[in-house]
Amino acid sequence: MSVIEDLLAERDWLLADGATGTNLFALGLAHGDAPEMWNLESPEKVRAHYRSFIEAGSDIVLTNTFGGTANRLKLHGAQDRVFEINKAAAELLAAEIAAAGRPIVNAGSVGPTGDLFQPVGPLSHADGVASFTEQMRGLKAGGADLAWIETMSSEEEVNAALEAAAAVGLPAVCTLSFDTNGRTMMGVTPRRFAELAHACDHAPLAFGGNCGTGAPDLLAGLLSMADEVGPGDVLVAKANCGIPEFVDGAIRYSGTEDLMADYAVLARDMGARIIGGCCGTSPAHVRAMRTALETRPRGEKPSLERIIEVLGPLTGKTGDLMSAHGAPAPEGRAGRRRRRG
């Protein structure tokens, strides 16, 4: 049994962390710089980032390795340091977990390569598997408990990453990023992803959505999976903290602590067992989510209308996915709901 499987056997829900990039910018990372290089150049700041989410109550913390494949690191001349960079990131997190004195999942973050897979682009399946395998070997050597495969958009890339995790001997969690059309950039719907998670050769131990457009859209997308999600599935919700806005020359996310607390409770009530935040989510947001999950009683599974009522309107066509599967979307209501955050 892996650490995450042990925790899932003991608990109804686990709290993941929030954003990596957003919070490293707050610690001084310059726009355009590779966050992954800080694992070697500013390890104390990376440890402080990890520690902030552990102290906020996260049960799962992601390593600072989202762009840790050679495909991404070559943009910064570091394609020959993949193993070193990923190993260091996981080791830094392992040290903070050891100091915390409680079980916490060391989740090795694995983001997209940035290259398009065949037949749309030039990257072959074998080369994709090799790239992910190199990264995951470093993560495992540094103490990562699993491969956290996130923000994916194509079936081909998901399959390559899951195959690499199996080859390295790491269990995997996989999340896709769904946009305003209720699909990933490459056209994968939440329902199709659930089908893929069940049918692929190397099934993830948990799957769901992250990033995308905001909390209501992410939950609406996961709700559209309902017919494909069984009692043994572990669903993941890791939404952005509201909507990005350009304020005083910088991008700010609109989500308040109250909004993210409400989102966390709705995610739990709709069946998600791993709940966290993505872009814009700070340790303060995560702390509010933990408090809400621990103190608010479980409610009925929320409808799409309830999600919109609590979290605000959908930003795109995610609600259409519900209509496509026999559940009426609340047309005409979203624009009249009060936005929170």
C-alpha angles and dihedrals in degrees: 000000000000122000092258092049091051091051093046089052090055102037138049092218139011125210117226125197131261135243124337103190096041092052095044089054087056088054092054107275109153120231109259094027121114111253089205092065089064088071086073103024103039106018093156091061092048090050090049089053092051092045093053092060094042089053089047089060106263117162091191124042124185123223121241093254107101091129095034101126121102088245090065100032092056087073086069098037092254101111090118093056100060097119093043095048096046094044091052092050093053092044092053090052092045089056092052092047091051090052092049093064097215134087111278127166116243098214115193106218113223116182131181120295091233090235126105117244125230133301090032096036141011102270113105123213091246093051091047092052090048092051094049092043092056091052095045093050089059092047093050092047089054094052106268113161095206146356110260101202106194147171092020122161109181133060090225093058093045091053092048093049093047091049090052092051090052091049092052093044099244124134111235140222115194131195132176128209114235119199135206091291091059090249137089121260088267094049103260113149123210090248092052090049091055089052090050093049090056097042104041121105094243106038117201118238088230135014141178142108140313138177111359119122109323146306100290093048093048093050091046089053093050090046089058088060091064097110091052099045116091132195092263095053121104110216123205126208117184107159132181116259099254123298126324114249131183106238126169093343096311139085113257128181117230100216118116127206089255092053093051091046090053091046092051093053093047090049091052092047092051090054107267111144098184112053129177145129135262132194114014095011111134131190088261090058091048092050090053090049091052093050092050094048092050098044108033117080119240113266138194120294104278122240122225088256090055092049090053092045092055104033103028135250127331113255096218145353100316090115090062088071089067092053090049090059099045102271115113115238114224096248116189093021104079095071092052096052120105111250115226119205 
